[in-house]
Structure formats: structure tokens, C-alpha cells
Amino acid sequence: MQFGRTFEEFEVGAVYKHWPGKTVTEYDDHLFCLLTMNHHPLHMDS
């Protein structure tokens, strides 16, 4: 049994609304990286 979508089913530019909605900000990303000690430049560099 499969839940959700596979990678191939997503479309570029599509908007998927979820409840409750949350926009992930740059602050959220940095905080998560610091908490998980994920210091890869892909996440940390502007």
C-alpha cells in the first residue's frame, strides 16, 4: 500500500496546500541544521 505521491507525480510550479499550513523560512532551515548538526554548505550558505 502506498501513501501520498511518488517523486514523478509532482509538477514544477504546482502548489500543494496542507493543513495546518506552515511556510519554512530561512530561520527554520538554519535552526534545524544547527539542531541536527547538519553543517553541509548546501544548507548553510546563502
N, CA, C and O of each residue as an XYZ file, in Angstrom:
184
protein
N       0.845     -1.176      0.000
C       0.000      0.000      0.000
C       0.889      1.236      0.000
O       1.835      1.325      0.782
N       0.590      2.175     -0.863
C       1.382      3.391     -0.984
C       0.580      4.587     -0.488
O      -0.599      4.734     -0.807
N       1.235      5.437      0.296
C       0.611      6.659      0.782
C       1.242      7.849      0.076
O       2.450      7.855     -0.164
N       0.456      8.839     -0.254
C       0.990     10.049     -0.856
C       1.369      9.873     -2.310
O       0.837      9.016     -3.015
N       2.312     10.713     -2.746
C       2.726     10.735     -4.144
C       4.164     10.253     -4.282
O       4.945     10.298     -3.332
N       4.493      9.798     -5.469
C       5.885      9.491     -5.769
C       6.525     10.746     -6.352
O       5.822     11.694     -6.701
N       7.826     10.760     -6.459
C       8.552     11.920     -6.962
C       8.080     12.316     -8.352
O       7.944     13.503     -8.651
N       7.833     11.338     -9.190
C       7.441     11.604    -10.572
C       6.061     12.255    -10.682
O       5.756     12.862    -11.709
N       5.234     12.146     -9.663
C       3.880     12.698     -9.708
C       3.816     14.192     -9.378
O       2.785     14.827     -9.602
N       4.905     14.759     -8.850
C       4.925     16.189     -8.544
C       5.207     16.980     -9.813
O       5.947     16.528    -10.686
N       4.612     18.166     -9.909
C       4.776     19.022    -11.077
C       5.493     20.303    -10.680
O       5.257     20.848     -9.602
N       6.366     20.778    -11.555
C       7.093     22.024    -11.309
C       6.097     23.176    -11.244
O       5.249     23.329    -12.123
N       6.210     23.990    -10.187
C       5.350     25.158    -10.033
C       4.004     24.882     -9.390
O       3.244     25.815     -9.131
N       3.693     23.624     -9.128
C       2.408     23.285     -8.514
C       2.420     23.696     -7.041
O       3.467     23.687     -6.395
N       1.258     24.053     -6.524
C       1.106     24.426     -5.121
C       0.252     23.365     -4.448
O      -0.859     23.073     -4.892
N       0.780     22.790     -3.373
C       0.061     21.758     -2.626
C      -0.254     22.320     -1.248
O       0.657     22.600     -0.468
N      -1.521     22.485     -0.947
C      -1.935     23.067      0.331
C      -2.130     21.954      1.359
O      -2.732     20.918      1.080
N      -1.603     22.204      2.552
C      -1.719     21.258      3.659
C      -2.325     21.980      4.852
O      -2.223     23.201      4.968
N      -2.943     21.236      5.716
C      -3.465     21.815      6.944
C      -2.731     21.194      8.112
O      -2.575     19.973      8.099
N      -2.280     21.890      9.092
C      -2.169     23.336      9.098
C      -0.976     23.767      8.251
O       0.060     23.102      8.240
N      -1.126     24.854      7.560
C      -0.061     25.320      6.673
C       1.090     25.944      7.439
O       0.880     26.557      8.486
N       2.300     25.794      6.931
C       3.482     26.431      7.515
C       4.469     26.687      6.396
O       4.798     25.792      5.618
N       4.930     27.907      6.327
C       5.980     28.249      5.387
C       7.313     28.067      6.089
O       7.536     28.644      7.153
N       8.195     27.279      5.515
C       9.517     27.060      6.098
C      10.390     28.244      5.706
O      10.649     28.484      4.527
N      10.835     28.974      6.718
C      11.650     30.163      6.482
C      13.134     29.803      6.522
O      13.504     28.686      6.881
N      13.969     30.759      6.151
C      15.415     30.552      6.223
C      15.832     30.297      7.671
O      16.712     29.477      7.932
N      15.199     30.998      8.609
C      15.477     30.786     10.033
C      15.169     29.346     10.437
O      15.966     28.715     11.132
N      14.017     28.821     10.008
C      13.648     27.440     10.321
C      14.698     26.468      9.800
O      15.086     25.528     10.493
N      15.157     26.705      8.565
C      16.158     25.831      7.957
C      17.461     25.867      8.744
O      18.046     24.821      9.025
N      17.921     27.073      9.103
C      19.170     27.197      9.854
C      19.043     26.568     11.238
O      19.962     25.885     11.692
N      17.936     26.786     11.901
C      17.736     26.216     13.227
C      17.743     24.693     13.171
O      18.374     24.043     14.005
N      17.048     24.125     12.195
C      17.022     22.669     12.046
C      18.427     22.131     11.765
O      18.824     21.105     12.317
N      19.173     22.825     10.907
C      20.539     22.386     10.596
C      21.426     22.442     11.838
O      22.236     21.542     12.060
N      21.279     23.482     12.641
C      22.080     23.588     13.856
C      21.695     22.517     14.873
O      22.566     21.932     15.516
N      20.411     22.260     15.022
C      19.957     21.256     15.984
C      20.377     19.844     15.594
O      20.660     19.015     16.459
N      20.418     19.572     14.297
C      20.770     18.228     13.822
C      22.243     18.122     13.450
O      22.696     17.081     12.975
N      22.997     19.217     13.671
C      24.427     19.271     13.364
C      24.694     18.955     11.893
O      25.677     18.293     11.559
N      23.822     19.427     11.037
C      23.963     19.258      9.601
C      24.550     20.554      9.050
O      23.813     21.491      8.742
N      25.867     20.607      8.928
C      26.545     21.841      8.532
C      27.011     21.802      7.084
O      27.982     22.470      6.727
N      26.340     21.039      6.261
C      26.708     20.974      4.847
C      26.475     22.346      4.210
O      25.442     22.968      4.459
N      27.412     22.827      3.394
C      27.259     24.153      2.774
C      25.976     24.313      1.966
O      25.480     25.428      1.809
N      25.441     23.226      1.459
C      24.199     23.302      0.698
C      23.084     23.933      1.531
O      22.236     24.647      0.995
N      23.082     23.674      2.833
C      22.037     24.189      3.713
C      22.412     25.522      4.358
O      21.539     26.338      4.652
N      23.686     25.739      4.576
C      24.104     26.867      5.399
C      24.517     28.102      4.605
O      24.414     29.212      5.128
N      24.978     27.957      3.370
C      25.433     29.109      2.590
C      24.256     29.819      1.942
O      23.265     29.197      1.560
N      24.387     31.120      1.829
C      23.330     31.907      1.177
C      23.484     31.872     -0.317
O      22.688     32.477     -1.034
